[in-house]
Amino acid sequence: MDKFITKIVLNGIVVIPLLMWFAGASFISAMIAAVALAVIAYLLGDQIILRASNNTIATIADAVLAIVFLWVVAYFMNWTINLIQLVTIALVLGVVEAFFHRFLQKAPR
């Protein structure tokens, strides 16, 4: 459970302020998007892909997931965010994810 909470906090630190800055999202809507992204990325990227592959593959998968997920959310929330901004969020998040994956791989299960 500590790993899951850590994932949510790390994603929130990156995603919330960047969504507020780039998309003009409110804090609440950015927080909901960040938590939803963290849950999906934890289940898919950290529990399935990371265990079946390696840090690089899982990090790339998390970044692609972030772009697609945030693009869909931005569409439904009427946020004005472009592909460059989405990629920027995904790149920053990817760096954080790479360190998080190392932590997960070294931590006892």
Summary of the structure (lengths in Angstrom):
residues: 109
radius of gyration: 13.2
end to end distance: 11.0
largest distance: 42.1
contacts: 350
relative contact order: 0.17
helix: 87%
strand: 0%
